Amino acid sequence: MRRRKDKRSAVGKNTKSNPKETPPEIRPKRPGPRGWSIFGGGESTIVEMADEWRGTTVQVCGLWPFSVGTGTPMVGVPIGRNIMSGATLCCDPISWFQRANLISNPSMFVLGKPGLGKSTITRRMATGLSGYGVQSFVLGDLKPDYVDLVEALGGQVITLGRGRGHINVLDPGQASEVVGLLPKAARSQVLADVHGRRLTMVTALLSIMRSAPVTDREETILDRALKVLDDRHEGTPVLKDLLQCIQDAPDPVRQVALDRGDLSRYQQITDHLEASLIGLVGGGRLGEIFSEPTTTPMLRDRPVVFDVSNIDDSEMDLQAAVLLACWSTGFATINLSHALADAGLEPRRHYFVILDELWRALRAGHGMVDRVDALTRLNRQRGVGMAMISHTMSDLMSLPNEEDRNKAKGFVERSGMVVCGGLPRAEMPMLSSVIPFSDAEQEMLGSWQDPPAWDSHSGVETAPPGRGKFLVKVGGRPGIPVQVQLTEAERNVHDTNKLWHTTSRTGRATDHAPDAVADTDSPAPAPQPEPNEEATA
């Protein structure tokens, strides 16, 4: 009895763990390829081979070369669903450059036939970027497509056109108000930028007016006249003041004109220049848009759109001049914002610049291609993301000058991403020469440009097969097909066919006038009795 008791007590005092258990300090933290290789871990000793099937690309259509689409980036503005995998695609040039490091240039070029949603996908990016603190600048809306969006975002709408607003190319903007707050070095840089921008705009307007470039002597005279005007004029000058300064013949201007002390020689030298400036001031082909002080100064802390849709498409010169003025004003505002941020006076802001209907701007006049080319090369240094929108590559390659065509082709080559909608199949060789497209991608883009089918039940056309569908290309990587999906709140903002919602009415204009005045010569109609039950019966 005593031995059993001692044995039981000895067993009860044994504190050693089970030798089959693995101590916690040496237990693996992750399971192996077949499970936990420990006692009770459930390691699988038999792994069955997966079933393999072989078939042609027709029999297993959609499952080759990959059964499931690759993972799409989740950084940026949500655009829609991946057509192949159904995953959500987040995409915009600023987020893919700044945060995801997927592209080396924060720019985007959008191509596609009209009516398939090019402006819609750009407006979606602008809406999402506003939530990230990025301000959208639409520097020339020719349709307009972005006015409703900017108003919904609490932005600023600047309307320009004949009798609808003015823009003064000599106006330094908000620089005159804040330049005194900047350090001395930054102040001189901002003032030099203002002077160079004004000289560039005046010479550009004169070149469009003449359909010929300005001479070297005339450009030197304008440069010295602007400096004299800054020293002697109080307030913000206009083109009339510049014309008057040249006509007054101050000594600094006469020195650069090389009149040899002869006033009549000076007048002869500046005669052509004065005639061109009179055309800008007094109306002329470019109208009175540039002859008065700026109607609505541009702000830098909210979205802005320049609504130039009132300018008719037949006035190509006026469109070119106004677009140049809008671009100059917009990028001058961006430069001023960066100067204030560098001095610690304002927070750093990034901007999303949208150049829609680019083909119109490029064809509008001489110098437009060079201006866009300069902007596309400096968007990284300027802290600017850019979206350029056109219809087809043929629009870029139809410029009259071979040098301009090569520069326009470089817009697509240098873009961080290229977003393609439905395109004609004849465009594929030209597009593939810039960015590689596989045969499947070319066939996909060609199918998206097909016209809509007729629905015999409802009696109307169905939506085009390529509406809202785009292929996002980054370099030589395979494209990501996406279907843009709009929310109900966005549908009214993204509606670009508002003028077609009302059925056309016929009849005389006075029949539909709200305040039509009755003809006093015609007799008044006889009064009609009040309707009653008997008359109605």
Steps between C-alpha positions, in 0.01 A plus 500: 500500500779733588680436173188564296436819688856617443475408134181691460648799679809485284292493189294788627812706559630445146487839319668403173295564183408239244813421293283485185398867532723774352599779741338834409835675456608271213158453340489633139310824452356408157368172360696314239376426149295207637391643835640508855773240537439451873306256710132560438571765236313322223784468250384352170707206380324459163453786250278420204599619157281774349288410199646626175296571187614595155294677234514751218461873556148472356392224740642674808427854383591754767718257697817549300769609567369571854176381652485798738619855435803628681462708811428864419649787701289627790671840518322801355149597399253208462413486130296183453519125459765304318317349205698176519517430875231724646744657746480870576753716317635814668680725257614860455832646381585684823442208740679252274798737481513631858388204712504182294817578297347324200577776247791739466300798374173630655321538169230319307391499137142394421401383150161384378218573259239762598221399734678210672585677826845662470393807694307284745800295615703822533227665705486193724874537566460871570218425744701239687817710506307784662449265795879456518550879511599544134356807324378452142565774243314475167690757295255542216172307484385517139174300525446548808533169686640602838296801610242296693771295671701803611184666632412183691848498656460861612748627242525807282355535149657772282299572184679651201365596161375790295303719737528245782828580672850638464847373581788745524826341386695773686333423832748343746208339684537439870877547475465874555321437830739248658836574339591729789474208744761291320873500573717715278627215281154348452354846437739566212422160349124559513532847346726366224246224430220757480698716256593204279144371496360838396758540224430149372125562494523832317730356233275194467192716448681706239615184321143369487372839385754517216523128424874557512763517776610824662841637397794520740495881505129510581543250782782710646284814480214322677734373771634849576152657477364257761782591739436872451129439553566326833710794621266780393149356509291483815280196541457214256565601137308378196592475134381858442762621746771299323397650167507850648844437648641407160332798334644740763850391392682502837878513487561137621276369223658723235844374599416138427311601184823653361331805357835690495337798673246546220139490622363446150727196466365368832142541379586319181656211693203461736232563238423130437512420871255779584261385230493148643445627855216721380339188354519333842373805687230618263335165429634354181492128429568407861220715636498704817580213739856621569438877500348544847600408859449140608135439585550207742844455660606136530523339846763245600334322793205332325412330171478738204360464149528750215174471307582604142215307339339825379776545242386350173709226337531709185706759692814291521731796559291626789490152652878475476555839660258435787641153568852641514385766744326239718809277506725793583273615783459148638869413514588843636260429787663161557848654507386759753349231721826304501701815579278569801530139614880508468504810721283327760212744454248247365457122503628303203233445236501262206297568189331284237503690170252380235551584132186364335441507123874535451471460125312831476768681694783357291333599173402843625817682409875525480684438827235286668695175456815655648301630796349159581836334440661725762224426750522123461875502567478700824202346680719314750697811592184709523321251728224463244311198374367534150227339291500554122195383306457455127308273263754306295866499406396636160400825669855544624663390175288727277680820598634688198863512618714186522683638803171560680383147418810348659456714811133403526595134471736552793203598720382140493849352530586700812169446679519291814185310404290479185127435538336376177131468429341372181721579200472425127699198388683720250655686797674191639821509289555866584423446869717188524793696363491710818389243762508122447153340482442128469264360237241423768514857631464643151201278434345608830539871422361446151190323634427783743461755220217308330166686475212413734238242406130571444264369766174399325308466828566848639540668161827673595868432460679318775814643657813472284705190586803710588335767713692534826756232407868589495836327482762641737851459356824572684802462276530151353301329776176321416203735506236497774145503355258687724131588494439845651212494749326822600296562811153655485639828635744518208259436214360853481845652536642280222213561257638668186179465292272733697395695191356181347270405788221732379306415184521760225192723463370665186300817460556874508742642753227713659291189569754376756627835633438522877431874493351533153323832448157480340440678171299814580373536142318167497160478672491337841344154509142475622464388862414133541244378753613303801481126439214319677370152514252553213757654268744227582240237430 
